[in-house]
Amino acid sequence: MDNTPDIDSPEYRACHPAPVRIEHFNPHGLTVEHICSAMNDFIDFINQQLNGRKIERLETMLMPANFSSIVGEFMTSTIPKHYPTLAKNGYHNGHGRSCSTRWGSA
């Protein structure tokens, strides 16, 4: 029996990943300022709207996983407003045939 590992198998590659290289970490140029602007859109819109109607804050009425999902979807929808060279990935759950990230170039 041959004990040579199959270096092309997903299991082998998952246990021997390529190291993260800082120069490849943010290839699109998204900055903290872009993310901050999108987060402020969420905070300003959601809680002000709810408070104006005397409804409790969104994060207190939802279960944590639901709140996290809503925030994530809001962010992926609003970041392109602040950084137009990015577009929301249109594939279901952010997975495309050849796309391994949630973001794609516009």
C-alpha positions as CSV (number, residue, x, y, z in Angstrom):
1,M,0.0,0.0,0.0
2,D,1.3,3.4,-1.0
3,N,1.4,5.9,2.0
4,T,2.3,8.9,-0.2
5,P,-0.1,11.7,0.5
6,D,-2.3,13.0,-2.3
7,I,-1.2,16.6,-2.3
8,D,-4.1,17.5,-4.6
9,S,-6.8,16.3,-2.3
10,P,-8.9,18.9,-0.5
11,E,-8.1,17.3,2.9
12,Y,-4.3,17.6,2.3
13,R,-4.6,21.2,1.0
14,A,-6.8,22.1,4.0
15,C,-4.1,20.9,6.4
16,H,-1.3,22.5,4.4
17,P,-2.6,25.9,3.4
18,A,-0.6,28.6,1.8
19,P,0.4,31.3,4.3
20,V,-1.6,34.5,4.2
21,R,0.4,37.2,2.6
22,I,-0.4,40.8,3.5
23,E,0.0,42.0,0.0
24,H,-2.9,39.7,-1.1
25,F,-5.1,40.4,1.9
26,N,-7.0,43.3,0.4
27,P,-6.6,43.3,-3.3
28,H,-9.5,45.6,-4.0
29,G,-8.3,48.5,-1.8
30,L,-11.3,48.6,0.6
31,T,-10.4,50.8,3.6
32,V,-11.5,51.0,7.2
33,E,-13.2,54.3,6.2
34,H,-15.4,52.6,3.6
35,I,-16.5,50.0,6.1
36,C,-17.0,52.6,8.8
37,S,-19.3,54.6,6.5
38,A,-21.4,51.5,5.7
39,M,-21.6,50.7,9.4
40,N,-22.7,54.2,10.2
41,D,-25.5,53.9,7.5
42,F,-26.7,50.8,9.4
43,I,-26.6,52.4,12.9
44,D,-28.1,55.7,11.7
45,F,-30.9,54.1,9.7
46,I,-32.0,51.1,11.6
47,N,-32.0,52.2,15.2
48,Q,-33.2,55.8,14.5
49,Q,-36.1,54.4,12.5
50,L,-37.0,51.9,15.3
51,N,-36.6,54.5,18.1
52,G,-38.7,57.0,16.2
53,R,-41.5,54.5,16.3
54,K,-40.9,53.6,20.0
55,I,-39.7,50.1,19.0
56,E,-36.7,48.4,20.8
57,R,-33.3,48.3,19.2
58,L,-32.9,45.6,16.5
59,E,-30.0,43.9,18.4
60,T,-32.3,43.4,21.5
61,M,-35.3,42.0,19.6
62,L,-33.4,39.5,17.5
63,M,-31.5,36.3,18.3
64,P,-27.7,36.9,17.9
65,A,-27.4,34.8,14.8
66,N,-30.3,36.6,13.1
67,F,-28.9,40.0,14.0
68,S,-25.4,39.0,12.7
69,S,-26.9,37.8,9.4
70,I,-28.9,41.0,8.9
71,V,-25.9,43.2,9.7
72,G,-23.8,41.1,7.2
73,E,-26.3,41.4,4.5
74,F,-26.7,45.2,5.1
75,M,-23.0,45.6,4.9
76,T,-22.6,43.7,1.7
77,S,-25.3,45.8,0.2
78,T,-24.0,49.2,1.4
79,I,-20.3,48.9,1.1
80,P,-20.5,49.2,-2.7
81,K,-22.3,52.6,-2.2
82,H,-19.1,53.8,-0.4
83,Y,-16.6,52.0,-2.6
84,P,-18.1,51.6,-6.1
85,T,-15.3,49.4,-7.5
86,L,-16.7,46.5,-5.4
87,A,-20.1,44.9,-6.1
88,K,-22.1,42.4,-4.0
89,N,-21.5,38.9,-5.2
90,G,-24.8,37.8,-6.8
91,Y,-24.3,34.1,-6.3
92,H,-26.4,32.3,-3.7
93,N,-24.5,32.4,-0.3
94,G,-21.7,34.3,-2.1
95,H,-20.4,31.2,-3.8
96,G,-19.8,31.3,-7.5
97,R,-18.3,28.7,-9.8
98,S,-14.8,30.3,-9.6
99,C,-15.3,32.8,-6.9
100,S,-14.0,32.0,-3.4
101,T,-14.7,35.3,-1.8
102,R,-17.9,37.2,-1.1
103,W,-16.8,40.2,-3.0
104,G,-16.0,40.7,-6.7
105,S,-14.9,43.5,-8.8
106,A,-17.6,45.6,-10.3
